[in-house]
Amino acid sequence: MGLFGLLFLAFSSALVLHFNLRTAQTHVTEFCLGGNYTTNSTFQADLSILLSSMSNNNSTSRNNTRFFTNTVRRNSDGVYGFFQCRGDYTSEDCKNCAKTATEEVTNRCPFKKETVLFYDECLLHYSDKNFIYNLQLDPAVFLVNSVDISNADQFTPRLNTLMEGIVARALSNSSSLFAVGKSYFTSSKNISGLAQCTQDISTTDCGRCLNRSISQLSCCDTKQGGQVIKPSCIVRFEIYNFFGPEAIIPALPPAPAPPPPPTPITAPPITARSYG
């Protein structure tokens, strides 16, 4: 896949993805890529077979239906598909998102030979090229909450520490490449963060994707929320909890206040001496 420009999107706090975690799927964005296919072409027929199989989860799967792939290749114009749910959703939620994604994907990117479709709960990727097991850092999209954080001097260092810790935990969990976390940045306010890679890539490639993405969170580290979304990984933070109760872990306490300056001590006078 060639290099694509970065797309910046902003959303107001009123429209930030703040919703009941077990309601209908929440569309986030999509990448409409590659060339076009034509009506009644072999590719269109193969894509229809692929999406039907993925909707019904009749494909290569693991991790209790949270990740699966399939390929339909009846001639040289094959189509490859990948589906994955966010790590804190149940198998039933995952199946529901698969159904929604496979029904909507061709409307989001009509007649495109490659599409990556993101919901808050899952992602669906298909292509005429075999992308599975390959790291994909581009294209990328930044979703930035338009509302500034009021105490950025406390918030930004705490955010950086939190996200670095979440990435480390995601990389240590090679079976899911997923982690969440929370951290207080004041005595009463906390940050929630998430990091996840697609499960077809290696832990090493996951680290490359996540570490590059958290470095790009500088786009939003003085805002109340932000996401960096790529075909192979996603990182996100908000100042509200956005993951399911089964994923919640104890929040890190706020950073301690700096110690008071030392009390000055009056020293006795010093007699200077010179040595010849």
ROPALUM-38248 format. One record per residue (C-alpha): residue number from 0; x, y negated, z negated. Coordinates in nm, 3 decimals, padded with zeros to 5 digits. Layout:
N
@n->NUM, u->X, v->Y, w->Z
...
This chain:
276
@n->0, u->00.000, v->00.000, w->00.000
@n->1, u->00.137, v->-00.339, w->00.094
@n->2, u->00.183, v->-00.628, w->-00.142
@n->3, u->-00.127, v->-00.840, w->-00.193
@n->4, u->-00.161, v->-01.180, w->-00.345
@n->5, u->-00.280, v->-01.216, w->-00.701
@n->6, u->-00.637, v->-01.324, w->-00.747
@n->7, u->-00.726, v->-01.542, w->-01.043
@n->8, u->-01.077, v->-01.546, w->-01.182
@n->9, u->-01.212, v->-01.742, w->-01.477
@n->10, u->-01.519, v->-01.673, w->-01.680
@n->11, u->-01.686, v->-01.880, w->-01.949
@n->12, u->-01.728, v->-01.758, w->-02.302
@n->13, u->-02.100, v->-01.726, w->-02.241
@n->14, u->-02.031, v->-01.482, w->-01.960
@n->15, u->-01.743, v->-01.296, w->-02.120
@n->16, u->-01.805, v->-00.923, w->-02.106
@n->17, u->-01.971, v->-00.910, w->-02.445
@n->18, u->-02.235, v->-00.643, w->-02.438
@n->19, u->-02.373, v->-00.330, w->-02.598
@n->20, u->-02.114, v->-00.064, w->-02.527
@n->21, u->-02.374, v->00.202, w->-02.450
@n->22, u->-02.592, v->00.012, w->-02.204
@n->23, u->-02.582, v->00.024, w->-01.823
@n->24, u->-02.246, v->00.004, w->-01.653
@n->25, u->-02.089, v->-00.341, w->-01.632
@n->26, u->-01.929, v->-00.427, w->-01.299
@n->27, u->-01.595, v->-00.609, w->-01.334
@n->28, u->-01.427, v->-00.642, w->-00.992
@n->29, u->-01.319, v->-00.455, w->-00.681
@n->30, u->-01.031, v->-00.441, w->-00.433
@n->31, u->-01.154, v->-00.403, w->-00.073
@n->32, u->-00.850, v->-00.280, w->00.117
@n->33, u->-00.728, v->-00.117, w->00.438
@n->34, u->-00.896, v->-00.103, w->00.775
@n->35, u->-01.260, v->-00.049, w->00.862
@n->36, u->-01.446, v->00.267, w->00.955
@n->37, u->-01.743, v->00.277, w->01.190
@n->38, u->-02.099, v->00.399, w->01.149
@n->39, u->-02.142, v->00.774, w->01.216
@n->40, u->-01.766, v->00.828, w->01.223
@n->41, u->-01.596, v->01.138, w->01.083
@n->42, u->-01.449, v->00.921, w->00.805
@n->43, u->-01.795, v->00.802, w->00.700
@n->44, u->-01.921, v->01.161, w->00.687
@n->45, u->-01.618, v->01.274, w->00.487
@n->46, u->-01.657, v->00.979, w->00.248
@n->47, u->-02.020, v->01.071, w->00.191
@n->48, u->-01.918, v->01.428, w->00.101
@n->49, u->-01.645, v->01.300, w->-00.129
@n->50, u->-01.871, v->01.057, w->-00.317
@n->51, u->-02.141, v->01.318, w->-00.358
@n->52, u->-01.892, v->01.564, w->-00.507
@n->53, u->-01.752, v->01.303, w->-00.743
@n->54, u->-02.097, v->01.193, w->-00.853
@n->55, u->-02.174, v->01.552, w->-00.946
@n->56, u->-01.824, v->01.609, w->-01.084
@n->57, u->-01.768, v->01.904, w->-00.849
@n->58, u->-01.399, v->01.832, w->-00.818
@n->59, u->-01.063, v->01.891, w->-00.982
@n->60, u->-01.113, v->01.769, w->-01.337
@n->61, u->-00.949, v->01.756, w->-01.678
@n->62, u->-00.988, v->01.588, w->-02.013
@n->63, u->-01.358, v->01.673, w->-02.038
@n->64, u->-01.468, v->01.499, w->-01.713
@n->65, u->-01.296, v->01.168, w->-01.794
@n->66, u->-01.056, v->01.206, w->-01.499
@n->67, u->-01.102, v->01.387, w->-01.170
@n->68, u->-00.992, v->01.383, w->-00.809
@n->69, u->-01.106, v->01.531, w->-00.482
@n->70, u->-01.001, v->01.536, w->-00.117
@n->71, u->-01.215, v->01.592, w->00.191
@n->72, u->-01.000, v->01.657, w->00.495
@n->73, u->-01.170, v->01.812, w->00.794
@n->74, u->-00.925, v->01.660, w->01.042
@n->75, u->-00.643, v->01.404, w->01.045
@n->76, u->-00.877, v->01.138, w->00.900
@n->77, u->-00.909, v->01.275, w->00.548
@n->78, u->-01.035, v->01.081, w->00.247
@n->79, u->-00.889, v->01.099, w->-00.105
@n->80, u->-01.083, v->01.014, w->-00.419
@n->81, u->-01.002, v->00.940, w->-00.782
@n->82, u->-01.233, v->00.867, w->-01.076
@n->83, u->-01.153, v->00.794, w->-01.441
@n->84, u->-01.340, v->00.672, w->-01.746
@n->85, u->-01.209, v->00.444, w->-02.017
@n->86, u->-01.066, v->00.647, w->-02.298
@n->87, u->-01.322, v->00.553, w->-02.566
@n->88, u->-01.633, v->00.661, w->-02.375
@n->89, u->-01.811, v->00.994, w->-02.410
@n->90, u->-01.844, v->01.253, w->-02.134
@n->91, u->-02.209, v->01.156, w->-02.088
@n->92, u->-02.117, v->00.788, w->-02.049
@n->93, u->-01.852, v->00.894, w->-01.800
@n->94, u->-02.098, v->01.091, w->-01.589
@n->95, u->-02.338, v->00.797, w->-01.586
@n->96, u->-02.063, v->00.562, w->-01.470
@n->97, u->-01.958, v->00.810, w->-01.198
@n->98, u->-02.313, v->00.814, w->-01.068
@n->99, u->-02.337, v->00.433, w->-01.063
@n->100, u->-01.994, v->00.385, w->-00.905
@n->101, u->-02.047, v->00.637, w->-00.625
@n->102, u->-02.385, v->00.484, w->-00.544
@n->103, u->-02.257, v->00.124, w->-00.535
@n->104, u->-01.905, v->00.150, w->-00.393
@n->105, u->-01.995, v->00.132, w->-00.023
@n->106, u->-02.213, v->-00.174, w->-00.090
@n->107, u->-01.935, v->-00.353, w->-00.279
@n->108, u->-01.688, v->-00.302, w->00.008
@n->109, u->-01.888, v->-00.212, w->00.322
@n->110, u->-01.705, v->-00.003, w->00.584
@n->111, u->-01.365, v->-00.032, w->00.413
@n->112, u->-01.131, v->00.267, w->00.433
@n->113, u->-00.993, v->00.194, w->00.086
@n->114, u->-01.173, v->00.057, w->-00.218
@n->115, u->-01.089, v->00.036, w->-00.588
@n->116, u->-01.405, v->-00.037, w->-00.788
@n->117, u->-01.383, v->-00.133, w->-01.156
@n->118, u->-01.652, v->-00.119, w->-01.419
@n->119, u->-01.586, v->-00.185, w->-01.782
@n->120, u->-01.651, v->00.184, w->-01.842
@n->121, u->-01.474, v->00.347, w->-01.545
@n->122, u->-01.296, v->00.306, w->-01.213
@n->123, u->-01.343, v->00.470, w->-00.872
@n->124, u->-01.077, v->00.468, w->-00.600
@n->125, u->-01.096, v->00.621, w->-00.253
@n->126, u->-00.866, v->00.581, w->00.047
@n->127, u->-00.777, v->00.727, w->00.384
@n->128, u->-00.419, v->00.756, w->00.248
@n->129, u->-00.308, v->00.991, w->-00.029
@n->130, u->-00.247, v->00.752, w->-00.320
@n->131, u->-00.302, v->01.005, w->-00.599
@n->132, u->-00.004, v->01.050, w->-00.837
@n->133, u->00.160, v->00.735, w->-00.696
@n->134, u->00.214, v->00.418, w->-00.901
@n->135, u->00.026, v->00.118, w->-00.760
@n->136, u->00.106, v->-00.224, w->-00.904
@n->137, u->-00.072, v->-00.425, w->-00.636
@n->138, u->-00.312, v->-00.584, w->-00.583
@n->139, u->-00.378, v->-00.737, w->-00.924
@n->140, u->-00.654, v->-00.950, w->-01.068
@n->141, u->-00.645, v->-01.172, w->-01.377
@n->142, u->-00.967, v->-01.235, w->-01.569
@n->143, u->-00.922, v->-01.533, w->-01.799
@n->144, u->-01.163, v->-01.661, w->-02.061
@n->145, u->-01.192, v->-02.035, w->-02.000
@n->146, u->-01.216, v->-02.121, w->-02.372
@n->147, u->-00.892, v->-02.222, w->-02.545
@n->148, u->-00.787, v->-02.065, w->-02.873
@n->149, u->-00.777, v->-02.328, w->-03.146
@n->150, u->-00.459, v->-02.214, w->-03.324
@n->151, u->-00.235, v->-02.085, w->-03.049
@n->152, u->00.080, v->-02.114, w->-03.261
@n->153, u->-00.056, v->-01.835, w->-03.484
@n->154, u->-00.248, v->-01.650, w->-03.214
@n->155, u->00.007, v->-01.602, w->-02.936
@n->156, u->00.284, v->-01.430, w->-03.138
@n->157, u->00.026, v->-01.205, w->-03.302
@n->158, u->-00.123, v->-01.118, w->-02.962
@n->159, u->00.219, v->-01.030, w->-02.821
@n->160, u->00.299, v->-00.803, w->-03.116
@n->161, u->-00.040, v->-00.635, w->-03.096
@n->162, u->-00.023, v->-00.564, w->-02.723
@n->163, u->00.334, v->-00.433, w->-02.743
@n->164, u->00.222, v->-00.193, w->-03.016
@n->165, u->-00.083, v->-00.079, w->-02.818
@n->166, u->00.130, v->-00.010, w->-02.511
@n->167, u->00.372, v->00.193, w->-02.721
@n->168, u->00.083, v->00.402, w->-02.858
@n->169, u->-00.065, v->00.455, w->-02.511
@n->170, u->00.270, v->00.581, w->-02.383
@n->171, u->00.307, v->00.816, w->-02.680
@n->172, u->-00.031, v->00.973, w->-02.595
@n->173, u->00.061, v->01.141, w->-02.266
@n->174, u->-00.271, v->01.329, w->-02.246
@n->175, u->-00.476, v->01.010, w->-02.210
@n->176, u->-00.234, v->00.716, w->-02.158
@n->177, u->-00.485, v->00.508, w->-02.353
@n->178, u->-00.480, v->00.311, w->-02.678
@n->179, u->-00.665, v->00.032, w->-02.853
@n->180, u->-00.585, v->-00.179, w->-03.157
@n->181, u->-00.686, v->-00.475, w->-03.370
@n->182, u->-00.488, v->-00.740, w->-03.553
@n->183, u->-00.585, v->-01.034, w->-03.772
@n->184, u->-00.440, v->-01.367, w->-03.665
@n->185, u->-00.611, v->-01.550, w->-03.952
@n->186, u->-00.759, v->-01.417, w->-04.275
@n->187, u->-01.102, v->-01.384, w->-04.109
@n->188, u->-01.045, v->-01.359, w->-03.732
@n->189, u->-00.895, v->-01.070, w->-03.538
@n->190, u->-00.784, v->-00.981, w->-03.186
@n->191, u->-00.890, v->-00.657, w->-03.017
@n->192, u->-00.667, v->-00.513, w->-02.747
@n->193, u->-00.665, v->-00.222, w->-02.501
@n->194, u->-00.417, v->-00.059, w->-02.264
@n->195, u->-00.482, v->00.229, w->-02.025
@n->196, u->-00.320, v->00.388, w->-01.722
@n->197, u->-00.475, v->00.617, w->-01.466
@n->198, u->-00.398, v->00.972, w->-01.569
@n->199, u->-00.253, v->01.076, w->-01.235
@n->200, u->00.073, v->00.883, w->-01.289
@n->201, u->00.370, v->00.975, w->-01.508
@n->202, u->00.438, v->00.827, w->-01.850
@n->203, u->00.739, v->00.646, w->-01.702
@n->204, u->00.530, v->00.486, w->-01.428
@n->205, u->00.260, v->00.404, w->-01.682
@n->206, u->00.521, v->00.218, w->-01.888
@n->207, u->00.628, v->00.019, w->-01.583
@n->208, u->00.268, v->-00.079, w->-01.510
@n->209, u->00.168, v->-00.168, w->-01.866
@n->210, u->00.485, v->-00.356, w->-01.956
@n->211, u->00.465, v->-00.566, w->-01.641
@n->212, u->00.097, v->-00.633, w->-01.710
@n->213, u->00.143, v->-00.748, w->-02.071
@n->214, u->00.419, v->-00.983, w->-01.954
@n->215, u->00.160, v->-01.130, w->-01.716
@n->216, u->-00.083, v->-01.187, w->-02.003
@n->217, u->00.102, v->-01.515, w->-02.050
@n->218, u->-00.166, v->-01.638, w->-01.809
@n->219, u->-00.416, v->-01.615, w->-02.092
@n->220, u->-00.227, v->-01.606, w->-02.422
@n->221, u->-00.375, v->-01.940, w->-02.534
@n->222, u->-00.728, v->-01.831, w->-02.439
@n->223, u->-00.994, v->-01.634, w->-02.625
@n->224, u->-00.968, v->-01.337, w->-02.390
@n->225, u->-00.799, v->-01.202, w->-02.081
@n->226, u->-00.740, v->-00.898, w->-01.864
@n->227, u->-00.482, v->-00.786, w->-01.610
@n->228, u->-00.629, v->-00.522, w->-01.380
@n->229, u->-00.429, v->-00.312, w->-01.132
@n->230, u->-00.508, v->00.011, w->-00.948
@n->231, u->-00.286, v->00.209, w->-01.189
@n->232, u->-00.344, v->00.032, w->-01.522
@n->233, u->-00.535, v->-00.227, w->-01.719
@n->234, u->-00.459, v->-00.438, w->-02.027
@n->235, u->-00.716, v->-00.648, w->-02.207
@n->236, u->-00.765, v->-00.854, w->-02.522
@n->237, u->-01.061, v->-01.038, w->-02.675
@n->238, u->-01.138, v->-01.209, w->-03.005
@n->239, u->-01.434, v->-00.973, w->-03.053
@n->240, u->-01.450, v->-00.594, w->-03.066
@n->241, u->-01.523, v->-00.448, w->-02.721
@n->242, u->-01.445, v->-00.079, w->-02.765
@n->243, u->-01.655, v->00.200, w->-02.911
@n->244, u->-01.667, v->00.282, w->-03.282
@n->245, u->-01.485, v->00.613, w->-03.228
@n->246, u->-01.186, v->00.417, w->-03.100
@n->247, u->-01.167, v->00.161, w->-03.381
@n->248, u->-00.852, v->00.174, w->-03.591
@n->249, u->-00.771, v->-00.032, w->-03.902
@n->250, u->-00.670, v->-00.386, w->-03.815
@n->251, u->-00.321, v->-00.506, w->-03.884
@n->252, u->-00.323, v->-00.767, w->-04.163
@n->253, u->-00.248, v->-01.127, w->-04.080
@n->254, u->00.115, v->-01.225, w->-04.074
@n->255, u->00.234, v->-01.341, w->-04.417
@n->256, u->00.272, v->-01.712, w->-04.477
@n->257, u->00.630, v->-01.834, w->-04.462
@n->258, u->00.798, v->-01.860, w->-04.805
@n->259, u->00.823, v->-02.205, w->-04.962
@n->260, u->01.154, v->-02.384, w->-04.921
@n->261, u->01.405, v->-02.316, w->-05.200
@n->262, u->01.417, v->-02.557, w->-05.493
@n->263, u->01.722, v->-02.784, w->-05.462
@n->264, u->01.992, v->-02.712, w->-05.718
@n->265, u->02.209, v->-02.995, w->-05.845
@n->266, u->02.566, v->-02.872, w->-05.829
@n->267, u->02.845, v->-03.009, w->-06.047
@n->268, u->03.082, v->-03.249, w->-05.877
@n->269, u->03.362, v->-03.089, w->-05.679
@n->270, u->03.713, v->-03.223, w->-05.695
@n->271, u->03.881, v->-03.207, w->-05.361
@n->272, u->04.238, v->-03.090, w->-05.344
@n->273, u->04.484, v->-03.105, w->-05.064
@n->274, u->04.759, v->-02.856, w->-05.009
@n->275, u->05.088, v->-02.955, w->-04.864
